[in-house]
Amino acid sequence: MKYIAILLLVTTMISCGSDDKTTPFEAIDYTAINEEEINAYLTANELKSQTTASGLHYIIENQGDGAKPSASSNVTVAYRGYFLNGTVFDQSTDGLSIGLDQVIAGWTEGIPLFNEGGNGVLLIPSHLAYGSFDFNGIPGGSVLIFDIELISVN
C-alpha cells in the first residue's frame, strides 16, 4: 500500500511539472549589441580598431620587437581593465604572469597580436569574456576594455 502511495505522489509531482524548458540561467546573445556598443565607443573616442573574425577589436599602439606569444604561452602583462563608461574593474601595473590558456578567450586571442614590449588596447565583446552571466562584479553582457602591455613571453 505504501508503494502505491509513493508511486501516486511521484506521478503527481511529475505531471504537475512545467512544460516550459527555459531556465532562469539561459544565455543571452549580446553579439550584435556589443558590436554596436564598441563602434559607438570607438567613434566617441575617435579611435580606429582592427577586428578579428571572432569579433575582437584591437588597437596596436606599439607592436613591440620581442618574441611573439602563442595562445598557449605563459606571459607577463601589465594591464588595466575597464568598462565602456571608464570604470576600472581590475589592473596590474607591476605585471601578471599567467598562461594564455587560463584566461578569457579575448586575452587568449588578443595577447598574441602583440610582440614582447608591445602595447595597445583590446575591446572584448562579452562572448569572448564572461558571456551573459555576472562574474565577480562584472555584469553579464559587458564589453571589457583592456589597456595591455606585453612585458615578456616567459
C-alpha atoms as one frame of an Amber mdcrd trajectory, in Angstrom:
protein
   0.000   0.000   0.000   2.803   2.481   0.858   4.434   1.756  -2.546   1.203
   2.762  -4.282   1.102   5.993  -2.274   4.724   6.763  -3.193   4.041   5.957
  -6.863   0.957   8.203  -6.806   2.976  11.029  -5.182   5.787  10.751  -7.738
   3.311  10.607 -10.626   1.540  13.709  -9.319   4.810  15.608  -8.946   5.895
  14.735 -12.475   2.547  15.592 -14.041   2.420  18.948 -12.251   5.825  19.919
 -13.618   6.027  22.761 -16.092   6.367  22.144 -19.819   8.480  25.300 -20.036
  12.002  24.165 -20.966  13.669  27.534 -20.282  15.672  28.213 -17.175  16.340
  31.476 -15.411  20.004  30.979 -16.359  19.542  30.837 -20.110  22.341  32.575
 -22.023  21.585  35.734 -23.998  23.455  36.521 -27.198  24.880  40.045 -26.876
  26.992  39.863 -30.041  25.088  42.465 -32.082  24.537  44.758 -29.093  28.219
  44.580 -28.091  29.314  45.357 -31.659  27.140  48.498 -31.644  28.487  49.495
 -28.213  32.106  49.018 -29.294  31.585  51.003 -32.504  29.902  53.845 -30.567
  32.825  53.865 -28.102  35.370  53.971 -30.921  33.513  56.823 -32.634  33.075
  58.833 -29.428  36.781  58.470 -28.608  37.972  58.982 -32.198  39.675  55.583
 -32.259  40.165  53.132 -35.097  40.457  49.429 -34.429  41.047  46.259 -36.333
  38.657  43.357 -35.844  39.284  39.616 -35.858  36.861  37.060 -37.296  35.594
  36.321 -33.770  34.619  39.966 -33.153  37.591  41.004 -31.008  38.551  44.646
 -31.626  42.152  45.662 -31.060  44.371  48.691 -31.402  48.126  48.171 -31.577
  49.843  51.316 -30.333  53.332  49.764 -30.329  53.857  46.345 -31.917  56.970
  45.588 -29.867  60.023  43.844 -31.254  60.477  40.856 -28.958  59.082  37.344
 -29.027  55.509  36.734 -30.155  53.438  34.525 -27.819  51.112  31.733 -28.884
  47.669  31.020 -27.447  49.275  28.569 -25.008  52.225  30.733 -23.914  52.844
  31.935 -20.396  53.211  35.717 -20.467  53.694  38.647 -18.125  51.389  41.583
 -18.836  50.664  44.912 -17.225  47.027  45.826 -17.794  44.090  47.961 -16.829
  40.605  46.530 -17.351  37.610  48.843 -17.547  34.060  49.117 -18.849  32.841
  51.320 -21.695  31.950  54.011 -19.135  35.578  54.119 -17.920  35.025  52.363
 -14.580  38.114  50.279 -13.793  37.361  46.750 -12.550  40.898  45.306 -12.415
  44.500  46.255 -13.041  48.076  45.143 -12.560  50.743  47.760 -13.151  53.593
  45.538 -11.933  52.681  42.728 -14.283  50.760  39.493 -14.007  52.314  36.221
 -15.162  49.702  33.830 -16.491  49.116  31.176 -19.112  47.078  32.365 -22.067
  45.178  29.076 -21.905  43.909  30.086 -18.429  42.246  33.394 -19.271  39.189
  34.684 -21.095  39.052  33.958 -24.827  39.581  37.644 -25.647  43.002  37.540
 -23.990  43.900  34.156 -25.465  43.238  35.580 -28.919  44.327  39.180 -28.324
  47.632  38.995 -26.460  49.348  37.031 -29.294  48.653  40.002 -31.593  51.477
  41.838 -29.780  55.184  41.151 -29.648  57.092  41.338 -26.385  57.429  45.011
 -25.466  54.263  45.920 -27.371  51.193  47.643 -26.059  47.687  48.550 -27.121
  44.010  48.094 -26.424  41.715  45.076 -26.568  37.956  45.716 -26.804  36.412
  42.395 -25.886  32.741  41.589 -26.533  31.001  39.538 -23.864  31.040  36.283
 -25.864  34.859  36.386 -25.627  34.776  37.239 -21.913  32.167  36.168 -19.362
  29.129  35.863 -21.640  25.710  36.886 -20.437  26.247  35.957 -16.796  27.520
  38.158 -13.958  31.031  37.274 -12.799  32.974  38.803  -9.889  31.306  42.210
 -10.190  31.298  42.201 -13.995  27.700  42.380 -15.249  26.636  39.829 -17.848
  26.796  41.088 -21.429  29.551  43.609 -20.647  32.128  44.745 -23.167  35.536
  44.725 -21.477  38.359  47.055 -22.467  41.961  46.298 -21.568  44.981  48.531
 -21.956  47.700  45.905 -22.388  51.485  45.973 -22.220  53.135  42.649 -23.053
  56.140  42.725 -20.746  57.508  39.277 -21.555  56.854  35.883 -23.035  58.040
  33.522 -20.307
